[in-house]
């Protein structure tokens, strides 16, 4: 029987084949514009990450954690970053290879599971860019500890976090149908619903686990902003369901 991470990697590969937004690599025009300083990237569905959160990107060693797709890491490469992408979706990694070959830059591409110890030496990266993906792992705190370990002193962790609201409502976002935490490994009905909807195996994580988890790992939280789903009733009511954070290692 496949473990839940194998289910998720195959699910994401299938989404990409069906045209999933986050699996579409940037165009040559977007790459060229980035080289001219005209660029934006997202950690959450709708809001662009403030430019000052990055500082100088040129020559920084940047890890895209669960961040394949030929999007953000391609932008950072255009800006002169020395990039590594780590993802368990083969299709997402194929997009990284496609853009790198097309635009002629080098990027380290590694297939792996972030719920396990990361295959990197201590203090090797200057920045970790981690868009919303914690929803696909059961335990988040070990990931923050690994991020802290592999970041250099004053290294930056940029994270997109689902705060759990999406898991309590029905498909139309009109009724509350679940309590928290949402964990399909412990709730058969939740698992059946997710697999029926082709949603992979997802988990809710609250602010205590995600933000306080960063603090427990040793990070200092410097800034955050909220974001919505970008569509649906919660979005129309301007109810935030995501938070993006900028934290540093001290």
Secondary structure, DSSP 8 states (H G I E B T S, - for coil): ---HHHHHHHHHHHHHHTT-GGG----HHHHHHHHTT----BSSSS-B--GGGT---TT-EEEEET--SSSHHHHHHHTT-EEEEEES-HHHHHHHHHHHHHHT---EEEE--TTS--SS-TT-EEEEEE-S-GGG-S--HHHHHHHHHHEEEEEEEEEEEE-SGGGTB-TTS-SB---SS-BTTS-HHHHHHHHHTT--S-B---HIIIIIHHHHHTEEEEEEEEE--SSHHHHHTT---EEEEEEEE-
